[in-house]
Amino acid sequence: MKFLIDAQLPPGLAGWLEARGHDAEHVFAILPGAAPDAAIAERAEASGAILISKDEDFLMLRRPDRFALLWLRCGNTTNRALGAWLDQRWPEVERLLGEGERFIELR
C-alpha cells in the first residue's frame, strides 16, 4: 500500500510504514513546508495514496471519496508512543484497507 503522511505527524512514521512493507512519503519531503490542506489532498488523490492525518479538515476535502483517509485520533504523543499505539491497531487497519475501505477512524 502507498501512504502519504500529513504534516502534523512525524516524518519517522514513513520509516515505520516502510518497515511493514509499504511505500510511504511525508508531505515535508514532497511539498513546500506550509502546503495547504487542499494541495495535500490533491497529492493524495493524484498519487492514489492513502492519506494519514490527524486533521479533521480532510473529512470534507475527501468528499466524495476522492482519496482514502486514515484519520488518527490519538492526540499529541511521542514518536515511540505513536508507534506502540499503531502497533496495536495496525493488523485491523491493513485488513480493512485490503478489503477496500476508504475511510478509517482510529481511536
C-alpha positions as CSV (number, residue, x, y, z in Angstrom):
1,M,0.0,0.0,0.0
2,K,1.1,3.6,-0.6
3,F,0.7,6.2,2.1
4,L,1.0,10.0,2.3
5,I,1.7,11.3,5.8
6,D,0.3,14.7,6.8
7,A,2.5,17.5,8.3
8,Q,1.4,17.2,11.9
9,L,2.6,13.6,12.1
10,P,6.3,12.8,12.4
11,P,8.4,12.1,9.3
12,G,9.6,8.9,11.1
13,L,6.2,7.4,10.5
14,A,7.3,6.8,6.9
15,G,10.0,4.5,8.2
16,W,7.6,2.7,10.5
17,L,5.3,2.0,7.5
18,E,8.2,1.0,5.2
19,A,9.4,-1.5,7.8
20,R,6.0,-3.1,7.4
21,G,6.4,-3.4,3.6
22,H,4.5,-0.2,2.5
23,D,5.5,2.8,0.4
24,A,5.3,6.0,2.4
25,E,6.1,9.6,1.9
26,H,5.8,12.5,4.3
27,V,4.5,15.7,2.9
28,F,7.6,17.6,4.1
29,A,9.6,15.5,1.6
30,I,7.4,16.3,-1.5
31,L,5.5,19.5,-0.9
32,P,6.5,23.0,0.4
33,G,6.7,23.3,4.1
34,A,3.4,25.1,4.6
35,A,1.5,23.4,1.9
36,P,-2.3,24.0,2.3
37,D,-4.6,21.0,3.1
38,A,-6.1,21.3,-0.4
39,A,-2.6,20.7,-2.0
40,I,-2.1,17.7,0.2
41,A,-5.5,16.3,-0.7
42,E,-4.7,16.8,-4.4
43,R,-1.4,15.0,-4.0
44,A,-3.1,12.0,-2.2
45,E,-5.8,11.8,-4.9
46,A,-3.3,12.1,-7.8
47,S,-0.9,9.5,-6.5
48,G,-3.5,7.1,-5.2
49,A,-2.0,7.2,-1.8
50,I,-3.9,6.7,1.5
51,L,-3.6,9.9,3.5
52,I,-2.8,9.5,7.1
53,S,-3.7,12.6,9.1
54,K,-4.9,13.9,12.5
55,D,-6.6,16.9,10.8
56,E,-10.4,16.9,10.7
57,D,-10.4,19.2,7.7
58,F,-9.6,16.2,5.4
59,L,-13.0,14.7,6.1
60,M,-14.5,17.5,4.0
61,L,-11.7,17.6,1.4
62,R,-12.0,13.9,0.6
63,R,-15.7,14.1,-0.4
64,P,-17.0,12.5,-2.5
65,D,-14.5,9.8,-1.8
66,R,-11.6,11.5,-3.6
67,F,-8.9,9.6,-1.7
68,A,-8.6,7.1,1.1
69,L,-8.1,8.5,4.6
70,L,-6.7,7.0,7.8
71,W,-7.8,9.5,10.5
72,L,-5.8,9.2,13.7
73,R,-7.5,10.4,16.8
74,C,-4.7,9.7,19.3
75,G,-3.9,13.3,20.4
76,N,-0.3,14.5,20.8
77,T,2.2,11.9,21.7
78,T,5.8,10.9,21.4
79,N,7.0,9.1,18.3
80,R,7.6,5.9,20.4
81,A,4.1,6.1,21.9
82,L,2.6,6.7,18.5
83,G,4.4,3.6,17.1
84,A,3.1,1.5,20.1
85,W,-0.4,2.8,19.6
86,L,-0.4,1.9,15.9
87,D,1.2,-1.5,16.5
88,Q,-1.9,-2.5,18.5
89,R,-4.3,-1.4,15.7
90,W,-2.3,-2.0,12.5
91,P,-3.4,-5.5,11.7
92,E,-7.0,-4.3,11.6
93,V,-6.1,-1.3,9.6
94,E,-4.3,-3.4,7.0
95,R,-7.3,-5.8,6.8
96,L,-9.8,-3.0,6.3
97,L,-7.7,-1.3,3.7
98,G,-7.1,-4.6,1.9
99,E,-10.9,-5.1,1.8
100,G,-11.2,-1.7,0.0
101,E,-12.2,0.5,3.0
102,R,-11.7,4.2,2.1
103,F,-12.1,5.8,5.5
104,I,-10.8,4.5,8.8
105,E,-11.0,6.5,12.1
106,L,-8.6,5.2,14.7
107,R,-9.2,6.0,18.3
